[in-house]
Amino acid sequence: MVLAVINLDVMKEMFTPDKVDIYHKNSFTFKGTAPLLGKGLLFTDGDMWRRKRKIISKFFTHEIMLSNVGTIGDIVDRVLDKTEA
């Protein structure tokens, strides 16, 4: 079964450390894409997910994200320009 989530509140809940064991990511879809996309944060669960999330969360602090808002906005604008063309 594949679940596509577009609601930000649901996504936030799915990626909360205390909920990681509820939403398993070891389905056929994830196993099939692992060789192509690797075993990063989105494609792991359980203890491996917790370790990876702890490492990467240091790079997503409020201050760091605020300092990158302009750059992220510029990239989004470029992508939207290409898709509208």
CORJOKA-V444612 format. One record per backbone hydrogen bond with DSSP energy under -1.0 kcal/mol. NH is the residue of the N-H (numbers start at 1). CO is the residue of the C=O. Records with the same first field share a line. If there is no record, write none. Layout:
NH: CO / CO
//
This chain:
11: 7
12: 8
13: 9
14: 10
15: 11
16: 13
19: 16
22: 19
23: 19
24: 22
31: 27
32: 28
33: 29
34: 30
37: 33
38: 34
43: 40
50: 46
51: 47
52: 48
53: 49
54: 50
55: 51
56: 52
57: 53
59: 56
60: 57
65: 61
66: 62
67: 63
69: 66
72: 68
73: 69
74: 70
75: 71
76: 72
77: 73
78: 74
79: 75
80: 76
81: 77
82: 78
83: 79
84: 80
//
